[in-house]
């Protein structure tokens, strides 16, 4: 769908996209007639394409305009005018685009300072328009807020009853245009809300504020500990565990160990492990001797936490002691 040379909105002529005129479009037709005073007099005629796709002009009635480009309509009118004029000059443009449109909804900016339409709504299509073009024209996605941001990785397109999911993040930041689809008449584009914790890490045990943290704010162990209010007096900082790829490895995760004291008091930054999406940080209150026993003990909590994060936030975030093992 990203590589099309024609659809209901446009067709390519010599590699250049041209709009297809349709019912309710308003055309402006300019033609020149001889004038003694001016040599040639400019005349402007405005007409609306009827529901049957036809128009009337001074040189003819019931002229087919629907499905034609303005250049093709120009050729038709010029040929008709030859019956009444020598070397007629005619120019046809679309004054108002009304026949094709796409609906844009979801997390789209509403900017009161912008002129013209912006935000969610129905937008006319007037040529070869891609999804990102439409979003940009409408004001872009909502971003920079605590929540409610637009998720470019899961943009939904509904076309003729079929649903498609588009990853426009790749188009914007990686140059991959394969999913930046060319829009067709009647398309519905929805930019969903970015989950509050789309890329997240979890921190529990002997910290002052247990819970879920954004990965972009807790990108390494020290940052995660810091934004969680630091450790409690009973924390064993020499044996912090990071549980990685629990879901991906079906309950047999990678276990990383870190010594916070060596980071804080000896400057050993090799212990400051960089975090990944889904990592679970556990600050114990006693040294963990048997890793297998440790995994077995926390498996029920991890199953709930990592497979149902939304329920976790609802049920546990208000109780900071709920998972203080």
The 8 nearest C-alpha neighbors of each residue, nearest first, counted from 0:
[[1, 180, 2, 3, 181, 178, 177, 179],
 [0, 2, 180, 181, 177, 179, 178, 3],
 [3, 1, 0, 4, 181, 180, 177, 5],
 [4, 2, 5, 0, 1, 181, 6, 10],
 [3, 5, 11, 10, 2, 6, 16, 9],
 [6, 4, 10, 9, 3, 11, 7, 8],
 [5, 7, 8, 9, 183, 10, 4, 3],
 [6, 8, 9, 184, 183, 5, 19, 99],
 [9, 7, 6, 19, 18, 183, 126, 184],
 [10, 8, 18, 19, 17, 126, 5, 6],
 [9, 11, 5, 17, 16, 4, 12, 6],
 [10, 12, 16, 15, 14, 4, 17, 5],
 [11, 13, 15, 14, 16, 10, 17, 4],
 [14, 12, 15, 11, 16, 10, 17, 4],
 [13, 15, 12, 11, 16, 4, 10, 17],
 [14, 16, 11, 12, 13, 17, 10, 4],
 [17, 15, 11, 10, 9, 127, 12, 14],
 [18, 16, 9, 10, 11, 68, 126, 15],
 [17, 19, 9, 126, 68, 8, 125, 20],
 [20, 18, 68, 9, 66, 67, 8, 21],
 [19, 21, 65, 66, 67, 68, 18, 64],
 [20, 22, 65, 98, 24, 66, 52, 19],
 [21, 23, 50, 48, 52, 49, 98, 24],
 [24, 22, 48, 98, 97, 47, 49, 25],
 [25, 23, 97, 96, 48, 22, 98, 95],
 [24, 26, 47, 95, 94, 46, 93, 23],
 [27, 25, 93, 94, 46, 45, 92, 47],
 [26, 28, 45, 92, 94, 44, 91, 93],
 [29, 27, 91, 44, 43, 90, 45, 26],
 [28, 30, 43, 90, 42, 89, 44, 91],
 [31, 29, 89, 42, 88, 41, 90, 43],
 [30, 32, 41, 40, 88, 39, 42, 33],
 [31, 33, 40, 39, 34, 41, 30, 42],
 [34, 32, 39, 38, 40, 35, 31, 37],
 [35, 33, 38, 39, 37, 36, 40, 32],
 [36, 34, 38, 37, 33, 39, 40, 32],
 [37, 35, 34, 38, 39, 40, 33, 32],
 [38, 36, 39, 34, 35, 40, 33, 41],
 [37, 39, 34, 35, 33, 36, 40, 32],
 [40, 38, 33, 34, 37, 32, 31, 41],
 [39, 41, 32, 31, 34, 33, 37, 42],
 [42, 40, 31, 30, 39, 43, 32, 29],
 [41, 43, 30, 29, 31, 40, 44, 32],
 [44, 42, 29, 28, 30, 45, 41, 27],
 [43, 45, 28, 27, 29, 42, 46, 30],
 [46, 44, 27, 26, 28, 43, 25, 47],
 [45, 47, 26, 25, 48, 44, 27, 54],
 [48, 46, 25, 23, 24, 49, 26, 54],
 [49, 47, 22, 23, 54, 24, 53, 52],
 [48, 50, 52, 51, 22, 53, 47, 23],
 [51, 49, 22, 52, 48, 23, 53, 21],
 [50, 52, 49, 53, 22, 65, 48, 63],
 [53, 51, 65, 22, 49, 50, 64, 48],
 [52, 54, 63, 62, 64, 61, 49, 51],
 [55, 53, 62, 48, 61, 49, 64, 63],
 [54, 56, 60, 61, 62, 59, 57, 53],
 [57, 55, 59, 58, 60, 54, 62, 46],
 [56, 58, 59, 55, 60, 80, 44, 76],
 [57, 59, 56, 80, 79, 60, 76, 83],
 [60, 58, 56, 57, 55, 62, 61, 79],
 [59, 61, 55, 62, 56, 54, 58, 57],
 [62, 60, 53, 55, 54, 63, 59, 56],
 [61, 63, 54, 53, 60, 55, 64, 59],
 [62, 64, 53, 65, 52, 61, 54, 67],
 [65, 63, 53, 67, 52, 72, 62, 66],
 [66, 64, 52, 21, 20, 67, 63, 22],
 [65, 67, 19, 20, 21, 64, 68, 52],
 [68, 66, 19, 64, 65, 20, 71, 72],
 [67, 69, 19, 71, 70, 18, 20, 17],
 [70, 68, 72, 71, 91, 73, 92, 67],
 [69, 71, 73, 68, 72, 74, 91, 67],
 [72, 70, 74, 68, 73, 69, 67, 75],
 [71, 73, 69, 75, 74, 70, 76, 64],
 [72, 74, 70, 76, 71, 75, 91, 77],
 [73, 75, 71, 77, 72, 76, 78, 70],
 [76, 74, 72, 78, 73, 77, 71, 79],
 [77, 75, 79, 73, 78, 74, 80, 72],
 [76, 78, 80, 74, 79, 75, 73, 87],
 [77, 79, 75, 81, 76, 80, 74, 82],
 [80, 78, 76, 77, 81, 82, 58, 75],
 [79, 81, 77, 82, 83, 78, 58, 84],
 [82, 80, 84, 78, 83, 79, 85, 87],
 [81, 83, 80, 79, 84, 78, 85, 58],
 [82, 84, 81, 80, 85, 58, 79, 87],
 [85, 83, 81, 87, 80, 82, 86, 32],
 [84, 86, 87, 81, 83, 82, 80, 88],
 [87, 85, 84, 88, 81, 77, 80, 78],
 [88, 86, 85, 84, 77, 80, 81, 89],
 [89, 87, 30, 31, 86, 90, 77, 29],
 [90, 88, 30, 29, 77, 87, 73, 91],
 [89, 91, 29, 28, 73, 30, 92, 88],
 [90, 92, 28, 69, 73, 27, 29, 89],
 [93, 91, 27, 26, 69, 94, 28, 90],
 [94, 92, 26, 95, 25, 27, 96, 91],
 [93, 95, 26, 25, 27, 92, 96, 24],
 [96, 94, 25, 93, 24, 97, 26, 23],
 [97, 95, 24, 98, 123, 125, 93, 94],
 [96, 98, 24, 23, 99, 95, 123, 100],
 [97, 99, 21, 22, 24, 23, 96, 100],
 [100, 98, 184, 124, 123, 97, 8, 185],
 [99, 101, 123, 124, 184, 122, 185, 121],
 [102, 100, 186, 185, 122, 121, 187, 184],
 [101, 103, 121, 187, 120, 188, 122, 186],
 [104, 102, 188, 119, 120, 189, 187, 121],
 [105, 103, 119, 189, 188, 120, 190, 102],
 [104, 106, 190, 189, 191, 107, 119, 103],
 [105, 107, 149, 190, 141, 140, 192, 191],
 [108, 106, 140, 118, 141, 119, 105, 139],
 [109, 107, 141, 118, 138, 140, 139, 110],
 [108, 110, 118, 117, 111, 107, 138, 119],
 [111, 109, 112, 113, 108, 117, 138, 118],
 [110, 112, 113, 109, 114, 117, 115, 118],
 [113, 111, 110, 114, 109, 115, 117, 138],
 [114, 112, 111, 110, 115, 117, 116, 138],
 [115, 113, 112, 116, 111, 117, 110, 138],
 [114, 116, 113, 117, 137, 111, 112, 110],
 [115, 117, 114, 137, 118, 113, 120, 122],
 [118, 116, 137, 138, 109, 115, 119, 110],
 [117, 119, 109, 108, 137, 107, 138, 120],
 [120, 118, 104, 103, 107, 105, 117, 137],
 [121, 119, 103, 102, 104, 122, 118, 117],
 [120, 122, 102, 101, 103, 100, 123, 119],
 [123, 121, 100, 101, 102, 120, 124, 103],
 [124, 122, 100, 99, 96, 97, 125, 101],
 [125, 123, 100, 99, 126, 122, 101, 8],
 [126, 124, 18, 96, 123, 8, 127, 99],
 [125, 127, 18, 9, 128, 124, 8, 17],
 [126, 128, 9, 16, 181, 129, 125, 8],
 [129, 127, 181, 182, 126, 132, 130, 133],
 [128, 130, 181, 132, 180, 182, 131, 179],
 [129, 131, 133, 132, 180, 179, 182, 134],
 [130, 132, 134, 133, 129, 135, 179, 167],
 [133, 131, 129, 135, 130, 134, 136, 128],
 [132, 134, 136, 130, 131, 135, 137, 129],
 [135, 133, 131, 137, 139, 136, 132, 130],
 [134, 136, 139, 132, 138, 137, 133, 131],
 [137, 135, 133, 134, 138, 132, 139, 117],
 [136, 138, 117, 134, 118, 135, 139, 133],
 [139, 137, 108, 135, 136, 117, 118, 134],
 [140, 138, 135, 134, 108, 107, 137, 141],
 [139, 141, 107, 149, 108, 106, 142, 138],
 [140, 142, 148, 108, 149, 107, 106, 139],
 [143, 141, 148, 144, 140, 149, 147, 108],
 [142, 144, 145, 148, 141, 146, 147, 149],
 [145, 143, 146, 142, 148, 147, 141, 149],
 [146, 144, 143, 147, 195, 148, 142, 196],
 [145, 147, 144, 148, 195, 193, 194, 192],
 [146, 148, 192, 193, 149, 144, 145, 106],
 [147, 149, 142, 141, 193, 192, 146, 144],
 [150, 148, 192, 106, 193, 141, 140, 191],
 [149, 151, 193, 152, 192, 191, 153, 190],
 [152, 150, 167, 168, 153, 154, 166, 149],
 [151, 153, 166, 168, 150, 167, 154, 165],
 [154, 152, 151, 166, 164, 165, 150, 155],
 [155, 153, 190, 165, 164, 151, 189, 152],
 [156, 154, 164, 189, 188, 163, 165, 153],
 [155, 157, 188, 163, 187, 162, 164, 158],
 [156, 158, 162, 187, 161, 186, 160, 163],
 [159, 157, 186, 161, 160, 156, 162, 187],
 [160, 158, 161, 157, 186, 185, 162, 187],
 [159, 161, 158, 157, 162, 186, 156, 187],
 [162, 160, 158, 157, 159, 163, 156, 186],
 [163, 161, 157, 156, 158, 160, 155, 164],
 [162, 164, 156, 155, 157, 165, 161, 158],
 [165, 163, 155, 154, 153, 156, 166, 162],
 [166, 164, 154, 178, 153, 167, 155, 163],
 [165, 167, 152, 168, 153, 151, 169, 178],
 [168, 166, 170, 151, 169, 152, 165, 179],
 [167, 169, 151, 171, 170, 152, 166, 172],
 [170, 168, 173, 167, 175, 172, 171, 166],
 [169, 171, 175, 176, 174, 167, 168, 173],
 [172, 170, 168, 169, 173, 174, 167, 175],
 [171, 173, 169, 170, 174, 168, 175, 167],
 [174, 172, 169, 175, 170, 171, 168, 176],
 [173, 175, 170, 172, 176, 171, 169, 177],
 [176, 174, 170, 169, 173, 177, 178, 171],
 [175, 177, 170, 179, 178, 174, 1, 169],
 [176, 178, 1, 175, 179, 180, 170, 2],
 [179, 177, 180, 176, 165, 1, 166, 167],
 [180, 178, 176, 177, 130, 1, 129, 167],
 [179, 181, 1, 178, 129, 0, 130, 182],
 [182, 180, 129, 1, 128, 0, 130, 127],
 [183, 181, 129, 128, 180, 130, 186, 184],
 [182, 184, 186, 8, 7, 185, 6, 181],
 [183, 185, 99, 100, 186, 101, 7, 8],
 [186, 184, 101, 100, 183, 187, 158, 99],
 [185, 187, 101, 158, 184, 183, 157, 102],
 [186, 188, 102, 157, 156, 101, 103, 185],
 [189, 187, 156, 103, 155, 102, 104, 186],
 [190, 188, 104, 155, 105, 154, 103, 191],
 [189, 191, 105, 154, 106, 149, 150, 104],
 [192, 190, 105, 150, 149, 189, 106, 154],
 [191, 193, 149, 147, 148, 150, 106, 194],
 [192, 194, 150, 149, 148, 195, 191, 147],
 [195, 193, 197, 196, 192, 146, 147, 150],
 [196, 194, 146, 197, 193, 147, 145, 213],
 [195, 197, 199, 194, 198, 213, 212, 211],
 [196, 198, 194, 195, 199, 193, 213, 276],
 [199, 197, 276, 214, 196, 213, 200, 277],
 [200, 198, 213, 214, 276, 196, 212, 277],
 [199, 201, 278, 277, 212, 211, 214, 279],
 [200, 202, 211, 279, 210, 280, 212, 278],
 [201, 203, 280, 210, 209, 279, 281, 211],
 [204, 202, 209, 281, 323, 280, 282, 322],
 [203, 205, 323, 282, 281, 324, 283, 206],
 [204, 206, 234, 282, 231, 230, 283, 284],
 [207, 205, 230, 231, 208, 229, 204, 209],
 [206, 208, 228, 230, 231, 229, 227, 209],
 [209, 207, 227, 206, 228, 319, 210, 229],
 [210, 208, 203, 202, 319, 206, 207, 227],
 [209, 211, 202, 201, 316, 203, 208, 212],
 [210, 212, 201, 200, 202, 199, 213, 209],
 [213, 211, 200, 199, 201, 214, 217, 210],
 [212, 214, 199, 216, 215, 196, 198, 217],
 [213, 215, 199, 217, 218, 216, 198, 200],
 [214, 216, 213, 218, 217, 198, 199, 212],
 [217, 215, 214, 213, 218, 212, 222, 223],
 [218, 216, 223, 214, 222, 219, 215, 213],
 [217, 219, 214, 274, 215, 216, 273, 222],
 [220, 218, 273, 274, 222, 217, 272, 221],
 [219, 221, 223, 271, 222, 272, 224, 273],
 [222, 220, 224, 223, 219, 225, 271, 217],
 [223, 221, 217, 225, 224, 219, 220, 226],
 [222, 224, 217, 220, 221, 225, 226, 227],
 [223, 225, 227, 221, 229, 222, 226, 220],
 [224, 226, 222, 229, 227, 228, 223, 221],
 [227, 225, 228, 223, 224, 222, 229, 217],
 [228, 226, 208, 224, 225, 229, 207, 223],
 [229, 227, 207, 226, 225, 208, 206, 224],
 [230, 228, 225, 224, 206, 227, 207, 231],
 [229, 231, 206, 205, 207, 234, 232, 228],
 [230, 232, 205, 206, 234, 233, 207, 229],
 [233, 231, 234, 230, 205, 235, 206, 284],
 [234, 232, 231, 284, 235, 205, 230, 285],
 [235, 233, 284, 205, 231, 232, 236, 283],
 [236, 234, 284, 237, 283, 285, 238, 233],
 [237, 235, 259, 238, 234, 239, 258, 260],
 [236, 238, 258, 235, 259, 260, 239, 257],
 [237, 239, 236, 258, 257, 235, 286, 256],
 [240, 238, 282, 257, 256, 236, 281, 237],
 [241, 239, 256, 281, 255, 280, 238, 242],
 [242, 240, 280, 255, 279, 254, 243, 281],
 [241, 243, 254, 279, 278, 253, 252, 240],
 [242, 244, 278, 253, 252, 245, 241, 254],
 [245, 243, 247, 252, 246, 248, 253, 242],
 [244, 246, 252, 250, 248, 243, 247, 249],
 [247, 245, 249, 248, 244, 250, 305, 252],
 [248, 246, 244, 249, 245, 252, 250, 251],
 [247, 249, 251, 245, 246, 252, 250, 244],
 [250, 248, 246, 247, 251, 245, 252, 244],
 [249, 251, 245, 248, 252, 246, 298, 247],
 [250, 252, 248, 249, 245, 253, 244, 246],
 [253, 251, 245, 244, 243, 248, 250, 254],
 [252, 254, 243, 242, 244, 255, 251, 245],
 [255, 253, 242, 241, 252, 243, 240, 256],
 [256, 254, 241, 240, 253, 242, 257, 243],
 [257, 255, 240, 239, 238, 241, 254, 258],
 [256, 258, 239, 270, 238, 259, 240, 255],
 [259, 257, 237, 260, 261, 238, 236, 270],
 [258, 260, 262, 236, 261, 237, 263, 257],
 [261, 259, 263, 262, 258, 264, 237, 236],
 [260, 262, 265, 259, 264, 258, 267, 263],
 [263, 261, 267, 266, 259, 260, 268, 265],
 [262, 264, 260, 261, 266, 265, 259, 267],
 [265, 263, 261, 260, 266, 262, 267, 259],
 [264, 266, 261, 267, 262, 263, 260, 268],
 [265, 267, 262, 268, 263, 264, 261, 269],
 [268, 266, 262, 269, 265, 261, 270, 263],
 [269, 267, 271, 270, 262, 266, 272, 261],
 [268, 270, 271, 267, 272, 262, 266, 257],
 [271, 269, 268, 257, 272, 267, 262, 258],
 [272, 270, 268, 269, 220, 221, 219, 273],
 [273, 271, 220, 270, 219, 274, 269, 257],
 [274, 272, 219, 218, 220, 271, 275, 217],
 [273, 275, 219, 218, 272, 278, 220, 276],
 [276, 274, 278, 277, 273, 214, 200, 218],
 [275, 277, 198, 199, 278, 200, 214, 274],
 [278, 276, 200, 199, 275, 279, 243, 244],
 [277, 279, 243, 200, 275, 276, 242, 201],
 [278, 280, 201, 242, 241, 202, 200, 277],
 [281, 279, 241, 202, 240, 201, 203, 242],
 [280, 282, 203, 240, 204, 202, 239, 283],
 [281, 283, 204, 239, 205, 234, 203, 240],
 [284, 282, 285, 235, 204, 234, 205, 281],
 [285, 283, 234, 235, 233, 205, 282, 286],
 [284, 286, 283, 235, 287, 234, 238, 233],
 [285, 287, 288, 238, 235, 283, 284, 237],
 [288, 286, 289, 285, 290, 293, 238, 283],
 [287, 289, 286, 290, 293, 292, 285, 291],
 [288, 290, 292, 291, 287, 293, 294, 286],
 [291, 289, 293, 292, 294, 288, 287, 254],
 [292, 290, 294, 293, 289, 295, 296, 288],
 [291, 293, 295, 289, 290, 294, 296, 288],
 [292, 294, 290, 296, 291, 295, 289, 297],
 [295, 293, 291, 297, 296, 292, 298, 290],
 [294, 296, 292, 298, 293, 297, 291, 299],
 [297, 295, 293, 294, 298, 292, 299, 300],
 [296, 298, 294, 300, 295, 299, 301, 293],
 [297, 299, 301, 295, 300, 296, 294, 302],
 [300, 298, 302, 301, 297, 303, 296, 295],
 [299, 301, 303, 297, 302, 298, 304, 322],
 [302, 300, 304, 298, 303, 299, 305, 297],
 [303, 301, 299, 300, 304, 305, 306, 298],
 [304, 302, 300, 301, 306, 307, 305, 299],
 [303, 305, 301, 308, 302, 307, 306, 311],
 [306, 304, 302, 307, 301, 303, 308, 246],
 [305, 307, 303, 304, 302, 308, 246, 301],
 [308, 306, 310, 309, 304, 303, 305, 311],
 [309, 307, 311, 304, 310, 305, 306, 312],
 [308, 310, 312, 311, 307, 313, 304, 314],
 [311, 309, 313, 312, 308, 307, 314, 315],
 [310, 312, 308, 314, 309, 313, 315, 304],
 [313, 311, 316, 309, 310, 315, 314, 308],
 [312, 314, 310, 311, 315, 316, 309, 317],
 [315, 313, 311, 312, 310, 316, 317, 318],
 [316, 314, 318, 317, 311, 312, 313, 321],
 [315, 317, 312, 318, 210, 319, 314, 313],
 [316, 318, 315, 319, 314, 313, 312, 321],
 [319, 317, 315, 320, 316, 321, 314, 322],
 [318, 320, 321, 209, 317, 316, 208, 315],
 [321, 319, 323, 318, 322, 209, 324, 315],
 [322, 320, 318, 319, 323, 315, 324, 316],
 [323, 321, 324, 320, 203, 204, 319, 209],
 [324, 322, 204, 320, 321, 203, 205, 319],
 [323, 204, 322, 283, 203, 205, 284, 321]]
